[in-house]
Amino acid sequence: MSTTDRELRVGMVGYAFMGAAHSQAWRTVNRVYDLPARVRMAAICGRDPEKVADAADRLGWESHTTDWRELIARDDIDIVDVCTPGDSHAEITLAALAAGKHVLCEKPLANTVAEAREMTAAATTAQAAGIRSMCGFNYRRVPAVTMMQQLIAAGRLGKIRHVRAVYLQDWIVDPQFPLVWRLQKDKAGSGALGDIGAHIIDLTQFVTGQRIAGVSALTETFVKQRPLPGGSSGLAATGPADGATAATGEVTVDDAAVFVARLDGGALATYEASRFATGRKNGLRVEVNGSLGTVVFDLERLNELEFYDATLPAAEQGFTRILVTEGDHPYMSAWWPPGHIIGYEHSFTHQMRDLVEAVATGVDPAPSFADALQVQLVLDAVTRSAELGSSWTEVEPSLA
Ligand code: SOE
């Protein structure tokens, strides 16, 4: 639907769950939003020649390759979208920035603080040449989450006192579920902490505008040995028995992480990230209590925001369920008439919308790599605190 002739040509590395989610968003974004540039899905890259060819066909990419260096070297690629496991984020991103490509990198930004720092420094250098970088914390772009941020920024909650955040899944409760890449530290960096804890760390820092300044944490690996996988992708959808072999290997990441935190604006916060919350499939819930009110977001009801306005007369106070589907709610004007709900995949379309707009108009998109480094610093502090028996661990500002 774009009214411009300007093209932004995308090359994506990775074709599994996130690759599919991003492809869907790249395919859709210009059909829904009127943007200053049109996206061309120029190339997709993956390690397996047959699978990448199939992915190109299924997901709508014009060409495919098994060599990400070749993809980055192409003159007809403007944006590199990194959807690989964390162990290759830094290498691919640094090469892409050095080649003058804009970068979208999936979360968490990297597997270590050192890598995240290097990526942030490279992004800052590239910025001077007009190269943009963004980290894919997609949940910021759920309209109800964006609205939560706007309400808090407008002062509707007053002084923030408490943040309560959980992200709960249950896809590895079965001890026979194989040792997929998400359960290996050298590939994923950490377990539930980096995979889903990173989302609630980013989301709460985003909506409150406050930084996590210190933490005290506990982590646990409940099942320490698992069957080696036969070649599965690492997601619940593949099922416990998928390709598992008789041999076992060590789980080298956390299954769950819980921590308390102080935010730099004075709020107290609690966080829980677990893959062992039986019955919870993708349960992300954040509650923020302020001196003037409370807001609650629950991903399983993502079209809604609960709001308690304590400035109303006492007789009228109570939790209001706001259906975030009006045309003047964030991102919603381009979708359906009021009351016609949207889903998980729309958060990615909104992310691409903001990225395309930023690149085409020459502004820096958010979350920046510095924002993502801030999350990485919290992940690192949580890990260190847990290793030292929950000792209080300060988190430095990424832009210090
Ligand atoms: C798997 O646990 C996962 O797909 C994460 O990697 C995503 O970031 C999250 O959105 C859903 O769960």
Residues whose N, C-alpha, C, O or C-beta is under 5 A from the ligand:
A	BS01	SOE	D195
